[in-house]
Amino acid sequence: MRAVQREGGACVWCRRPFSDLVVPTTDHLVPRVRGGPSWLENEVAACRRCNGQRGHAGAADWVRECRGRGWEPDVDHLLAVLGDLEAAVAQRGGQRRAREAVQAQVRRLRRLR
């Protein structure tokens, strides 16, 4: 799980460090049902709890939910990952639905900074 290594050993949403009790999973930043590809550029490391509870919610909606729970997701990191995804989509082509979803999430996350 390369996304887990990139995130530095903590959930991108709730910031809990991964351990035997806090199991890391790979979460698609743009959910597959919204056209998000299964590329490293679309993956972040999340604990099993956050990944399961987030479901298909957009990144900006889940950031609001996390903040309501007293957690502080790293919005700048999420924007950086979305920027990488946007560049990958532009380079590889296709992924029209993903492109639209990425642009919408970037706009919404920038307002949450």
ZIQUI-V72447 format. One record per run of one state. SS is the DSSP state (a for helix, b for strand, c for the rest). FROM is the first residue (numbers start at 1). LEN is the number of residues. If there is no record, write none. Layout:
SS|FROM|LEN ; SS|FROM|LEN
This chain:
c|1|1 ; a|2|6 ; c|8|2 ; b|10|1 ; c|11|6 ; b|17|1 ; c|18|6 ; b|24|5 ; c|29|3 ; a|32|3 ; c|35|5 ; a|40|3 ; b|43|5 ; a|48|7 ; c|55|4 ; a|59|10 ; c|69|6 ; a|75|18 ; c|93|3 ; a|96|17 ; c|113|1
